[in-house]
């Protein structure tokens, strides 16, 4: 019989494995939150039965590692964006930031309580896959990121709000929104990163502050450190993958992978 959730501890090896997974899953349109939720469950790790507050705190640590690595790995791009900040770019950041910030403020707790189960993650993976595939197939190719205006920013912001549902993927949702608005693939990828980074940093800072006030759960410091360092390292290494995606590759392989993962989850759920 499985041990009660209150008797379980976050194993360092599980934390390390999830940290290694988190970097590439965050940077690719496949949903890091979905992977952190369903991979331990599919593999039968104790992590999937841990207390919800402990898992939530650990996922903040994973995002902290990713956010720090993005600032380092994309420092040239971030610096260029900061130096060339004008009214149009400021508008893009602000209008794409507001929808997810508002939805997160109003519905953070209901989302955390009711979503993130294997069934809802599978639904998010499928919905995101269909949106990505359709937008990539039907979207235009003539718009460049310099053309992005207020309506584009709001669409990207609404996409990020939808991505608060585990399994949808912030990167996937914003790529789909940008492609649907007619941006070329490479430009859609850059726009996706530019609007996602403020949200990642903001959410990490807010949740990290809460975690610092509460303190780490007893006996988890080593596991948290392992997960954070692993997330930092794999995110930094995965920046090269991001550059590869920027070359204009189709989103179809990512959509297919997500559907395959959702299929594994559904198959497991249907087991007697």
ZINORSUL-V620954 format. One record per helix or strand. SS is the DSSP state (hx for helix, st for strand). FROM is the first residue (numbers start at 1). TO is the last residue. Records with the same first field share a line. If there is no record, write none. Layout:
# ZINORSUL-V620954
SS->FROM-TO + FROM-TO
This chain:
# ZINORSUL-V620954
hx->5-7 + 12-27 + 32-43 + 46-49 + 52-73 + 75-83 + 87-114 + 118-138 + 145-147 + 150-162 + 170-180 + 185-214 + 221-245 + 252-269
st->143-143 + 183-183
